Structure formats: C-alpha cells, structure tokens
Amino acid sequence: MKVELHILQNFAPSNLNRDDTGAPKDCELGGYRRARISSQCLKRAVRDAFETQRMFNGDELAVRTKRIVENVAGELARKHNRDRDSAVKLAAETLAGAGLKVKGVDNDHKSEYLIFLPKRHLAQLAEMIDRHWDTLAKLGNASPEPAQGADAKAKGKKKEKAEKKGAFPKEIADELIPIFRDATQAPDLALFGRMIADNRSWNVDAACQVAHAISTNRVAMDFDFYTAVDDLRPEDTAGSDMMGTVQFNSSCFYRYSVLDVGDLRRNLGDDNELACKTAGAYIRGSVVAIPTGKQNSMAAHNPPSFVLAVVRNNGTPVSLANAFCKPIRPTGESDLVSASVEALCDYLRRICGMYGVAELDALYIADRDLPDGKQPPVLQRKADLNQLVAAIESKISGRPQ
C-alpha cells in the first residue's frame, strides 16, 4: 500500500528556502521559471513539526548530529557521576571501536559526518560505557603515543587505528554494534532513512519519497530594499547606518510525496500500531509544516488550501506536477489558488481515465468547494484534517473507521 500526498499551498511574500546567494530557490518546469522549496527543507520542517506539535514523545524520535561524543559524555557525567574529561575520551574510543571516525580535541571530538540515530541510543551508549568503564579505560591507557613528523605521524595514526581496532574487546563490540544498527521504533528515521557509506549494514531505506515543491505559477523575483538606523545616533545626523536587499517571491506551491506503508512497517520492526501512528503523524506533519527561512522578516504562515491523499493498494505512484506544465494564471473568474486546484483535479481525472481507478482511493480536504463537474470520480471529501488522517489510518490498519 502507498499513500500519496498532493498539496497546494499559496505563500505570501517570502523567502522560505534560500540558495547560496541568499535568493529563493527556483527551477524550470515546462519551459518556465518556477519558485522551488527543496525536499530536504520540507523534510526538516516535517521533523520539526513532530516535536513542536508533540506528535511523539521526545525519546521516540531520532537526532541528526556529529556531537555524539559530547552528548554521551554529558550523560555519563550527569547520570553516572563520571569524570567528564575521562568520559569524553572513553566515548571517543567507543565510537572508534564501532567503526565511526571521530576527529580530535580541536574539533570537539565530532564524528566525521552527521549520524542519524534514535535519541534513546545516546542514553544506551552511556549506560553501556558505564558498565564497561574499567575495561575501556585500560584500552585507552594502552593506546600508543602518536609518532612525530608528518610521514611518521601518518604512519603512526594508521598503526594506532589498526591496533585499536584489533584490541577493541569483541564482547563490547558485539553489544555496541547493534545499538547503531537498530533503527526500529524511531518513526522519523523509518520515514526518512539513513545512509552511512562506511557502514552499509547501518543503512535504512527511507519509507517515503519527497519531491521538491514547485510553484504552479511562473515566478517573478522581487527585491526588498531595507535600511536600519542607529537608535543612539546624534539628532543632527541624517541617513541610515545599514542598508541592503533581500529577494523574495509569492507563489502557489504544488507539494508531492509518497509513503510506502510496507517499507514503513518493516523499518519499524513490523509494529503495525506504530506504523499507523507514524503514517498519521507524517500526513499531519506534512500539512502543518512550514519552512522557517526569513520568517522573522516576512511571517508567511499560510496553511495549505487543498490536500489530496491518494491511497493505492497496488500500482505505481503518480506525481501530478505535469498539471502545471503550463503556468497557472489568475483570471477574472478564478484566483491563482482556485485555478491551481481545478487544474490539479482536471489532470487527475484525465490520468484516471487513461489508467483506471482500480485499487485506488482518494480523499481530500479543501478550504473551498470544488466546482460541479470538476471532481475526479474517486474523490471523497472529508470535513477536516482530523477526519482525513483518521480515514487513512483506518485503511492502513485494516480496521473499520
């Protein structure tokens, strides 16, 4: 079973997702320039919504970080009354024993790359290190001193790494590796996956795919010229003390994602109840999540105007982005959002006509009534987001609503 989300969301002037020059991201579709919000930005907003909307307990979620050593050492100092400096050293030794590269003191013992792992694993690592404290301390004290000189130093590090790898106790490694490898019971990790090139057995295939949001309309970039005045300047001094420009636009975005329910269940250790809860939270989070870029300056807190959820028991997911190959333009009869909704539903109706509607359910919520004759045959309207989520959770669980 797959659940697709098709969302239309019109934002007031904003710069929600910037490129390396500070300008709103954009792209080309159908030969026309469009505003764009990256999929990575949208996924981060959904993850934030899980916490801010309290859809899960804090320990159920995962964290993406390079600062595992720092956090585990803090846990050892707070809850296990261990010396912090020693805790940092042993935590770094332990991560190295697990095969994770950790940089030195100058880099605050950060891992070489961001690791996405359940928050509860930080506490588990601290508890494990505390139990094996004496053994790990002896291992750390036996580590050879690094060689001097550039070439000798490099050789020394290779030798040190090989000796540490060989010396790391197997019984501790056997207990340590499953902590990192286990990704079950972490909803956001199950949804968005994890890729670690050096440890492929730790990888988790994402249960959902998220497209870049693109504007249904042709985008026109605008510039805001701003100035600032020093509050303590002398009264006889005219002019501003700072000035600059910020780019922004206002666009109606088409957002698309697809959730593979089977993959979600597998990633969650075949916990069907948690899979239903996670799917419902993902739908809710996708609807309410808004990126935070430049919000202090523009406050573009505009909820979606149309949310379509397509449930496919079989078959291939279908993006409806091609409904907007020709940019939508407001007319005397329809505004941009209404015209975008009509174009989306018309395209879905044509796709259903080509490929059929067997094994397919579609439910939607909207802030307006759809015109007569514009609704695809598979649409069922729900009163609000709560009803939409409940209906999909019912389909996933197999229980009647």
VEXGUSE-110864 format. One line per field, with one value per residue (C-alpha): residue number from 1; chain; x, y, z. Coordinates in pm, 1 decimal, always signed. Layout:
BEGIN
n = NUM|...
chain = A|...
u = X|...
v = Y|...
w = Z|...
end
This chain:
BEGIN
n = 1|2|3|4|5|6|7|8|9|10|11|12|13|14|15|16|17|18|19|20|21|22|23|24|25|26|27|28|29|30|31|32|33|34|35|36|37|38|39|40|41|42|43|44|45|46|47|48|49|50|51|52|53|54|55|56|57|58|59|60|61|62|63|64|65|66|67|68|69|70|71|72|73|74|75|76|77|78|79|80|81|82|83|84|85|86|87|88|89|90|91|92|93|94|95|96|97|98|99|100|101|102|103|104|105|106|107|108|109|110|111|112|113|114|115|116|117|118|119|120|121|122|123|124|125|126|127|128|129|130|131|132|133|134|135|136|137|138|139|140|141|142|143|144|145|146|147|148|149|150|151|152|153|154|155|156|157|158|159|160|161|162|163|164|165|166|167|168|169|170|171|172|173|174|175|176|177|178|179|180|181|182|183|184|185|186|187|188|189|190|191|192|193|194|195|196|197|198|199|200|201|202|203|204|205|206|207|208|209|210|211|212|213|214|215|216|217|218|219|220|221|222|223|224|225|226|227|228|229|230|231|232|233|234|235|236|237|238|239|240|241|242|243|244|245|246|247|248|249|250|251|252|253|254|255|256|257|258|259|260|261|262|263|264|265|266|267|268|269|270|271|272|273|274|275|276|277|278|279|280|281|282|283|284|285|286|287|288|289|290|291|292|293|294|295|296|297|298|299|300|301|302|303|304|305|306|307|308|309|310|311|312|313|314|315|316|317|318|319|320|321|322|323|324|325|326|327|328|329|330|331|332|333|334|335|336|337|338|339|340|341|342|343|344|345|346|347|348|349|350|351|352|353|354|355|356|357|358|359|360|361|362|363|364|365|366|367|368|369|370|371|372|373|374|375|376|377|378|379|380|381|382|383|384|385|386|387|388|389|390|391|392|393|394|395|396|397|398|399|400|401
chain = A|A|A|A|A|A|A|A|A|A|A|A|A|A|A|A|A|A|A|A|A|A|A|A|A|A|A|A|A|A|A|A|A|A|A|A|A|A|A|A|A|A|A|A|A|A|A|A|A|A|A|A|A|A|A|A|A|A|A|A|A|A|A|A|A|A|A|A|A|A|A|A|A|A|A|A|A|A|A|A|A|A|A|A|A|A|A|A|A|A|A|A|A|A|A|A|A|A|A|A|A|A|A|A|A|A|A|A|A|A|A|A|A|A|A|A|A|A|A|A|A|A|A|A|A|A|A|A|A|A|A|A|A|A|A|A|A|A|A|A|A|A|A|A|A|A|A|A|A|A|A|A|A|A|A|A|A|A|A|A|A|A|A|A|A|A|A|A|A|A|A|A|A|A|A|A|A|A|A|A|A|A|A|A|A|A|A|A|A|A|A|A|A|A|A|A|A|A|A|A|A|A|A|A|A|A|A|A|A|A|A|A|A|A|A|A|A|A|A|A|A|A|A|A|A|A|A|A|A|A|A|A|A|A|A|A|A|A|A|A|A|A|A|A|A|A|A|A|A|A|A|A|A|A|A|A|A|A|A|A|A|A|A|A|A|A|A|A|A|A|A|A|A|A|A|A|A|A|A|A|A|A|A|A|A|A|A|A|A|A|A|A|A|A|A|A|A|A|A|A|A|A|A|A|A|A|A|A|A|A|A|A|A|A|A|A|A|A|A|A|A|A|A|A|A|A|A|A|A|A|A|A|A|A|A|A|A|A|A|A|A|A|A|A|A|A|A|A|A|A|A|A|A|A|A|A|A|A|A|A|A|A|A|A|A|A|A|A|A|A|A|A|A|A|A|A|A|A|A|A|A|A|A|A|A|A|A|A|A|A|A|A|A|A|A|A|A|A|A|A|A
u = +0.0|+118.1|-16.8|+44.7|+3.8|-72.8|-78.6|-145.6|-16.9|-6.9|+251.1|+250.6|+578.2|+851.2|+1198.3|+1143.7|+1437.9|+1748.4|+2031.2|+2399.7|+2344.4|+2052.8|+1794.1|+1481.2|+1547.4|+1397.1|+1393.6|+1243.5|+930.0|+756.6|+996.7|+903.0|+1086.7|+925.9|+978.0|+1107.1|+1139.6|+1383.9|+1269.8|+1537.8|+1394.3|+1041.6|+1152.3|+1328.9|+1009.6|+810.1|+1060.2|+1037.4|+656.5|+676.0|+834.0|+658.5|+316.1|+407.5|+305.8|+560.1|+742.2|+1089.7|+1266.6|+1073.2|+1236.1|+1583.2|+1850.7|+2099.5|+2431.6|+2811.3|+2821.9|+2764.1|+3078.7|+2982.4|+2627.9|+2724.2|+2994.7|+2739.9|+2506.5|+2788.3|+2874.6|+2514.0|+2357.3|+2654.3|+2878.5|+3177.3|+3458.7|+3369.5|+3718.8|+3754.7|+3401.4|+3486.6|+3795.8|+3615.1|+3316.4|+3554.6|+3732.0|+3397.1|+3280.0|+3611.2|+3552.8|+3218.9|+3390.7|+3292.6|+3565.9|+3592.7|+3800.4|+4030.8|+4016.5|+4050.0|+3719.2|+3544.6|+3552.8|+3288.6|+3219.4|+3336.0|+2978.8|+2627.3|+2477.5|+2100.9|+2017.1|+1737.1|+1776.4|+1735.5|+2056.9|+2261.6|+2144.5|+2205.3|+2561.5|+2626.4|+2487.1|+2699.4|+3018.5|+2946.4|+2914.0|+3241.6|+3421.4|+3722.5|+3782.5|+3756.7|+3979.1|+4254.5|+4213.2|+4254.0|+4564.9|+4725.0|+4691.6|+5036.5|+5165.0|+5136.7|+5461.6|+5629.7|+5685.1|+5446.1|+5514.8|+5578.0|+5264.6|+5051.4|+5202.5|+5158.8|+4791.6|+4737.4|+4917.4|+4728.0|+4395.8|+4480.7|+4594.8|+4288.6|+4059.9|+4227.3|+4240.3|+3880.4|+3709.3|+3482.8|+3223.7|+3183.2|+3176.7|+2905.0|+2698.3|+2785.7|+2720.6|+2351.2|+2284.8|+2392.2|+2241.5|+1897.1|+1664.5|+1332.0|+1091.3|+1216.9|+938.0|+1135.0|+1430.7|+1192.4|+1035.0|+1342.1|+1606.9|+1979.3|+2284.9|+2631.4|+2885.9|+3142.4|+2888.5|+2633.4|+2474.8|+2353.4|+2170.6|+1792.0|+1592.6|+1352.3|+983.9|+882.6|+989.0|+951.8|+956.0|+1081.0|+784.5|+738.9|+516.6|+210.4|+263.7|+553.8|+774.1|+881.4|+1150.2|+1112.6|+1363.9|+1314.3|+1547.3|+1584.7|+1762.1|+1834.8|+1904.6|+2126.4|+1896.4|+2175.3|+2289.6|+2308.1|+1991.4|+2173.9|+2294.3|+2075.0|+2069.9|+2078.5|+2353.3|+2289.8|+2121.1|+2079.7|+1843.7|+1658.7|+1499.5|+1156.4|+853.7|+492.6|+389.0|+135.2|+332.2|+246.2|+391.2|+408.5|+527.8|+460.7|+473.3|+529.8|+337.8|+505.8|+854.2|+741.5|+622.5|+947.7|+1158.5|+958.9|+1012.6|+666.1|+496.9|+162.3|+29.0|+336.4|+323.6|-35.3|+60.6|+366.3|+170.6|-91.5|+176.2|+351.3|+31.8|-46.9|+313.2|+329.6|+16.0|+108.9|+485.6|+616.5|+988.7|+1140.1|+1353.4|+1322.6|+1003.5|+1105.4|+1107.8|+805.7|+583.7|+441.2|+236.5|-10.4|-168.8|-249.4|-570.5|-606.3|-480.3|-538.9|-442.9|-437.4|-424.9|-301.8|-330.3|-129.7|+38.4|+294.8|+276.2|+193.4|+306.7|+60.5|+326.8|+259.2|-77.6|+123.8|+348.6|+161.2|+181.5|-144.6|-261.5|-540.3|-840.1|-1145.3|-1332.4|-1063.1|-778.1|-440.7|-527.8|-872.7|-730.3|-449.6|-697.9|-907.5|-600.1|-483.6|-823.3|-866.1|-525.4|-605.2|-934.2|-750.9|-487.5|-763.8|-928.3|-605.2|-500.2|-819.4|-908.9|-892.7|-725.7|-728.7|-897.0|-862.5|-968.1|-930.1|-983.9|-1011.1|-1078.4|-1335.7|-1597.5|-1485.2|-1693.0|-1959.2|-1824.1|-1460.9|-1423.0|-1248.9|-1471.5|-1251.2|-1262.6|-1421.7|-1434.5|-1354.7|-1462.7|-1118.9|-761.6|-850.0|-1106.6|-862.3|-591.2|-836.8|-960.9|-610.0|-505.5|-815.1|-717.1|-362.4|-467.4|-747.7|-987.5|-1321.4|-1330.8
v = +0.0|+350.2|+684.0|+987.8|+1345.3|+1624.5|+1965.4|+2314.4|+2593.1|+2960.9|+3167.1|+3541.0|+3723.7|+3503.2|+3353.7|+3017.0|+2828.7|+3013.4|+2920.5|+3001.3|+3366.5|+3416.8|+3420.9|+3199.2|+2868.6|+2821.9|+2581.7|+2536.3|+2335.8|+2326.7|+2589.8|+2844.8|+2959.2|+2843.0|+2904.1|+2598.2|+2465.4|+2175.4|+1837.3|+1843.4|+2169.8|+2025.4|+1707.1|+1910.8|+2112.9|+1790.1|+1655.4|+1982.1|+1956.4|+1611.4|+1781.3|+2119.0|+1958.2|+1684.6|+1401.5|+1171.5|+1154.1|+1303.2|+968.2|+812.9|+1043.9|+1045.8|+1314.2|+1401.0|+1501.9|+1498.7|+1554.6|+1200.6|+1203.4|+1531.3|+1417.1|+1071.0|+1220.4|+1464.2|+1173.5|+987.0|+1292.6|+1377.2|+1037.5|+815.2|+1062.1|+1000.3|+1249.3|+1446.1|+1451.9|+1076.7|+1027.0|+1220.5|+1005.7|+676.0|+782.4|+866.7|+530.5|+352.0|+520.3|+432.2|+72.7|+84.7|+199.8|+566.9|+817.9|+1081.0|+1396.7|+1515.7|+1772.2|+2065.6|+1961.0|+1885.5|+1511.4|+1543.7|+1248.0|+1283.6|+1312.5|+1358.4|+1042.9|+997.6|+780.8|+743.9|+977.4|+687.1|+534.4|+814.7|+701.6|+336.6|+416.7|+599.6|+308.0|+59.2|+263.3|+296.4|-82.2|-144.2|+159.6|-21.4|-230.7|+69.2|+277.8|+14.5|+7.6|+385.8|+384.9|+116.9|+328.3|+409.7|+764.1|+922.0|+934.6|+1267.2|+1424.3|+1438.7|+1095.3|+926.6|+1082.3|+945.8|+600.3|+618.9|+701.8|+407.6|+176.0|+318.5|+270.4|-89.5|-173.2|-13.9|-199.7|-525.7|-452.3|-342.3|-613.9|-832.6|-873.2|-494.1|-458.8|-726.0|-518.6|-184.8|-250.9|-347.5|-14.4|+171.0|-79.1|-85.9|+171.4|+25.7|+219.2|+553.6|+699.0|+979.4|+751.1|+493.4|+762.7|+945.2|+674.0|+677.7|+635.4|+572.1|+493.7|+339.7|+110.8|-4.2|-252.1|+51.5|+197.0|+235.9|+272.6|+564.4|+470.3|+799.4|+997.0|+1375.3|+1591.6|+1946.9|+2181.4|+2386.6|+2685.1|+2634.6|+2988.3|+3142.5|+3307.3|+3669.6|+3759.9|+4081.3|+4277.7|+4436.7|+4732.4|+4786.2|+5034.3|+5048.5|+5347.4|+5356.0|+5430.3|+5619.0|+5837.6|+6214.1|+6400.9|+6615.5|+6315.1|+6215.0|+5890.5|+5519.1|+5314.1|+4994.7|+4905.8|+4605.2|+4399.7|+4071.5|+3872.4|+3718.7|+3599.7|+3498.3|+3165.2|+2884.9|+2563.9|+2210.3|+1966.9|+1591.4|+1297.3|+923.9|+692.0|+317.2|+160.9|-180.0|-26.0|+178.3|-133.5|-316.1|-21.5|-11.2|-379.3|-485.2|-279.9|-217.9|+13.7|+237.2|+227.9|+361.1|+631.3|+727.7|+743.6|+964.6|+1188.9|+1215.2|+1328.4|+1575.3|+1698.2|+1743.6|+1957.8|+2184.0|+2209.5|+2537.8|+2610.8|+2875.5|+3072.6|+3452.2|+3407.8|+3673.4|+3922.3|+3800.7|+3577.7|+3375.0|+3137.9|+3028.1|+2681.2|+2465.9|+2540.3|+2188.4|+1849.8|+1537.3|+1195.2|+906.2|+553.3|+287.7|-74.8|-164.7|+14.2|+286.2|+626.4|+918.4|+1277.1|+1536.1|+1802.8|+1793.0|+1952.4|+2273.4|+2242.2|+2547.0|+2803.0|+2887.0|+3245.4|+3409.1|+3518.5|+3733.9|+3421.7|+3231.7|+3336.1|+3158.8|+2901.5|+2815.3|+2780.4|+2558.0|+2331.3|+2298.7|+2221.1|+1954.9|+1783.4|+1801.0|+1637.8|+1364.9|+1297.3|+1252.9|+1025.6|+812.2|+794.1|+664.4|+417.4|+336.3|+372.4|+10.4|-35.1|+340.0|+564.9|+941.1|+1165.8|+1539.7|+1844.7|+2196.4|+2548.2|+2592.9|+2392.4|+2235.1|+2342.8|+2098.8|+1860.9|+1928.8|+1643.9|+1321.8|+1017.3|+877.8|+1183.7|+1169.9|+1492.8|+1493.8|+1767.2|+1846.0|+1725.2|+1506.3|+1312.8|+1278.1|+1135.9|+903.2|+766.9|+687.6|+531.9|+311.7|+195.4|+118.0|-72.9|-260.0|-166.5|-1.6|+368.0
w = +0.0|-85.1|+32.6|-186.3|-72.4|-318.7|-150.2|-288.1|-65.2|-153.0|+36.3|+86.9|+2.8|+148.5|+114.1|+279.7|+127.1|+6.7|-228.4|-172.4|-273.7|-33.8|-313.2|-303.6|-475.9|-819.8|-1116.4|-1461.5|-1542.8|-1879.9|-2011.3|-1744.0|-1432.9|-1107.2|-738.1|-553.9|-199.2|-170.9|-47.7|+223.9|+356.8|+362.2|+539.3|+807.0|+857.9|+899.0|+1152.5|+1347.0|+1340.4|+1504.1|+1807.1|+1814.1|+1765.1|+2017.3|+1787.4|+1954.9|+2285.3|+2266.4|+2314.7|+2024.8|+1771.0|+1619.0|+1608.7|+1333.1|+1485.4|+1477.1|+1854.5|+1980.6|+2196.2|+2363.6|+2439.8|+2561.6|+2782.7|+2925.2|+3000.7|+3176.5|+3385.6|+3481.1|+3539.1|+3616.5|+3803.9|+3577.8|+3525.0|+3211.7|+3057.3|+3103.3|+2970.0|+2653.5|+2598.8|+2650.3|+2438.1|+2152.4|+2197.2|+2190.9|+1870.0|+1708.3|+1813.9|+1637.0|+1317.3|+1335.1|+1261.6|+1534.3|+1499.3|+1776.1|+2053.4|+1813.8|+1656.8|+1987.5|+1910.0|+1639.0|+1412.6|+1053.2|+926.2|+1060.5|+1211.3|+1223.2|+1522.7|+1779.1|+2077.6|+2318.3|+2179.1|+2334.3|+2678.2|+2584.3|+2477.6|+2803.4|+3006.1|+2811.5|+2855.5|+3228.6|+3265.0|+3077.4|+3218.0|+3364.6|+3051.9|+2820.6|+3047.2|+3026.6|+2649.3|+2632.1|+2853.8|+2636.3|+2322.1|+2174.4|+2163.9|+1815.8|+1615.0|+1540.7|+1197.0|+900.9|+745.4|+1075.8|+1219.4|+934.6|+970.2|+1343.3|+1307.8|+1071.1|+1310.9|+1606.4|+1426.5|+1332.6|+1684.7|+1840.7|+1602.4|+1683.7|+2054.8|+2099.8|+2305.3|+2093.5|+2368.2|+2388.4|+2008.7|+1988.9|+2230.1|+2069.4|+1700.2|+1740.3|+1912.9|+1599.9|+1359.4|+1520.7|+1360.3|+1473.7|+1695.5|+1555.6|+1335.5|+1168.9|+1096.7|+946.4|+729.6|+602.9|+614.6|+684.2|+461.8|+605.3|+335.9|+573.7|+744.9|+490.0|+728.1|+925.5|+625.6|+635.6|+315.2|+351.2|+357.1|+195.9|-108.2|-109.4|-421.2|-443.2|-411.7|-731.0|-798.9|-1015.4|-1145.3|-1332.0|-1070.4|-1067.7|-816.0|-616.2|-408.9|-69.6|-13.2|+359.9|+585.7|+958.3|+1179.7|+1488.6|+1783.4|+1960.8|+1672.0|+1728.6|+1636.6|+1383.6|+1182.8|+888.8|+695.1|+776.5|+935.3|+740.6|+412.7|+186.5|-27.9|+20.3|-261.6|-220.3|-415.4|-363.3|-516.3|-501.1|-447.8|-554.2|-298.8|-359.3|-151.7|-136.7|+164.4|+119.8|+408.0|+366.9|+392.3|+692.1|+875.3|+803.0|+920.1|+1244.0|+1317.6|+1194.1|+1465.4|+1294.6|+1564.7|+1546.7|+1165.8|+1172.3|+1420.5|+1215.0|+888.7|+1052.2|+1201.9|+866.6|+693.1|+969.0|+982.9|+605.0|+611.3|+902.7|+847.8|+706.8|+647.6|+871.2|+622.9|+671.0|+871.6|+1123.5|+836.6|+639.5|+858.8|+569.8|+785.1|+516.8|+554.7|+250.4|+62.3|-79.6|+42.2|-164.7|-25.6|-273.7|-131.7|-376.2|-279.5|-589.9|-875.2|-930.4|-760.5|-988.7|-940.8|-1069.9|-1130.6|-1505.4|-1436.7|-1418.1|-1724.3|-1846.0|-1564.9|-1393.4|-1426.3|-1226.4|-1431.3|-1371.8|-1255.9|-1062.9|-838.0|-852.8|-586.7|-729.2|-1080.0|-946.5|-767.4|-1083.5|-1295.3|-1048.9|-1033.0|-1410.3|-1463.1|-1207.2|-1384.2|-1716.2|-1556.9|-1404.9|-1746.8|-1903.5|-1635.6|-1444.1|-1079.4|-962.1|-621.7|-571.7|-314.0|-299.0|-13.9|+14.5|+229.6|+90.1|+209.6|-68.9|-257.8|-582.9|-885.1|-1006.4|-1268.0|-1171.9|-923.6|-1030.9|-969.0|-690.5|-464.9|-119.3|+74.3|+445.2|+682.7|+823.9|+868.7|+1166.3|+959.3|+669.6|+894.6|+1070.9|+737.8|+617.3|+949.1|+922.6|+573.3|+686.2|+997.1|+817.5|+1094.5|+1008.3|+1078.2
end
